[in-house]
Amino acid sequence: MRTRGRLLGRSPSVLASNRDRFDPLADAGKPGHGPQRSIEGWILLVSGVKEDAEEEDLYNAFSEFGHVKDLHFNLERRTGYGKGYAFIEYESCEEAEIAIRAMNGSQLLTKTIYVDWAFSRGPIQKLTSTRPLRRRSRTPPRRLAALTC
């Protein structure tokens, strides 16, 4: 068996140390669960941001809770509008927790935003659907319609 990659020839101890690069929050309840600090700081994920919002709007709203160390608000290349989410980074965990409690479910530019930790470790939830499985036909309806017209 041939092995490839940049970790080829590394010892198992080096590979194990590269697996966990985030520090868990000490009072997260269960060990190994809860938010995790990235290398730079505590990062929040803000979703539900209005398309025509700007970085200044987000910065003004979230700077009330502490020093905003970094803010990423991605824009679509084609339209120039926001993609609907942003990442906001705080230096301390307390500032980030206050921002989550205050801004989660609040209104920003007439749209409800949701704020949570960007990095968290917890049990993986198995998602199950209530819909029955649908068998796919060999010829999708759109292709069949193109053939008959």
C-alpha atoms as one frame of an Amber mdcrd trajectory, in Angstrom:
protein
   0.000   0.000   0.000   1.405   3.364  -1.019   1.042   6.386   1.268   0.988
  10.003   0.194   0.609  13.414   1.769   2.488  15.915   3.844   2.085  13.870
   7.037   3.940  10.889   5.520   6.602   9.612   7.873   5.420  11.611  10.886
   5.214   9.944  14.266   1.773   9.181  15.765   2.394  11.680  18.587   2.795
  14.543  16.089  -0.360  13.502  14.267  -2.344  13.385  17.528  -1.146  16.843
  18.576  -2.329  18.361  15.272  -5.857  17.042  15.753  -7.050  19.464  18.490
  -6.008  23.035  17.850  -8.729  24.786  19.881  -8.972  25.373  23.621 -12.250
  24.258  25.226 -14.157  26.605  27.504 -13.487  25.576  31.120 -17.072  25.910
  32.421 -18.868  24.339  29.462 -20.732  21.801  31.592 -19.647  18.513  30.085
 -15.958  18.100  29.308 -15.279  18.424  25.597 -18.534  20.273  24.867 -19.224
  23.962  24.292 -17.512  26.818  22.498 -13.877  26.700  21.549 -11.359  29.478
  21.186  -9.592  29.812  17.874  -5.936  30.798  17.734  -6.776  34.505  17.437
  -9.839  34.890  19.673 -13.497  33.967  20.236 -15.413  33.931  16.950 -19.176
  34.329  16.557 -21.272  33.341  13.551 -23.986  35.866  12.715 -26.614  34.518
  10.316 -29.710  36.091   8.798 -27.938  39.340   7.922 -29.815  41.455   5.396
 -28.309  41.493   1.875 -27.824  45.244   1.697 -26.162  45.495   5.118 -22.620
  46.828   5.283 -19.652  46.110   7.525 -20.207  49.410   9.345 -23.734  48.355
  10.350 -22.445  45.130  11.868 -19.472  46.820  13.499 -21.669  49.505  15.107
 -24.128  46.903  16.413 -21.515  44.548  17.885 -18.944  47.068  19.140 -21.300
  47.968  22.006 -20.365  44.701  23.756 -16.591  44.976  23.553 -13.672  45.501
  21.223 -14.361  43.839  17.854 -11.006  42.386  16.917 -11.981  41.265  13.416
 -15.084  41.202  11.220 -15.623  39.167   8.040 -18.689  39.951   5.929 -18.508
  38.103   2.625 -20.005  39.633  -0.518 -21.198  37.955  -3.684 -18.956  38.780
  -6.611 -21.732  39.121  -9.142 -24.159  41.344  -7.213 -21.969  42.959  -4.548
 -24.556  42.217  -1.849 -23.818  40.339   1.367 -24.187  36.570   1.506 -26.300
  36.675   4.666 -23.732  35.744   7.292 -20.738  37.273   9.051 -17.962  36.234
  11.424 -17.177  38.535  14.342 -14.160  38.007  16.563 -13.721  39.192  20.151
 -10.604  39.051  22.307 -12.337  37.770  25.445 -14.948  35.105  26.007 -17.032
  37.359  28.280 -17.506  39.970  25.551 -18.540  37.271  23.086 -21.035  35.716
  25.516 -22.614  39.112  26.216 -22.925  39.760  22.474 -24.594  36.375  21.920
 -27.121  36.936  24.701 -27.950  40.459  23.577 -28.007  40.060  19.797 -29.376
  36.546  19.228 -32.909  36.936  17.845 -32.702  40.737  17.668 -33.458  42.996
  14.707 -30.706  44.432  12.521 -31.907  46.554   9.601 -35.481  45.177   9.942
 -34.352  41.533   9.768 -33.930  39.050  12.608 -30.340  37.884  13.089 -29.105
  34.793  14.908 -25.793  34.735  16.762 -23.931  31.670  18.024 -20.404  30.354
  18.465 -18.589  29.689  15.198 -16.496  26.881  16.717 -18.017  24.472  19.182
 -17.398  20.907  20.056 -20.208  18.637  20.960 -21.865  15.392  20.036 -22.668
  14.970  16.368 -26.410  14.891  15.965 -27.771  12.324  13.543 -30.235  14.115
  11.324 -33.233  12.051  10.348 -35.890  13.026   7.901 -39.586  12.330   8.354
 -40.125  12.158   4.600 -40.097   8.717   3.026 -37.311   7.935   0.589 -38.230
   8.627  -2.998 -36.885   6.436  -5.729 -35.401   8.362  -8.615 -36.457   7.531
 -12.094 -33.881   6.826 -14.751 -34.953   9.836 -16.790 -35.581  13.006 -14.742
 -38.838  14.829 -15.662 -37.050  17.872 -17.115 -34.984  15.694 -19.450 -38.063
  13.728 -20.441 -39.919  16.968 -21.217 -37.020  18.134 -23.395 -37.109  14.889
 -25.335 -40.855  15.017 -26.010 -41.144  18.661 -27.089
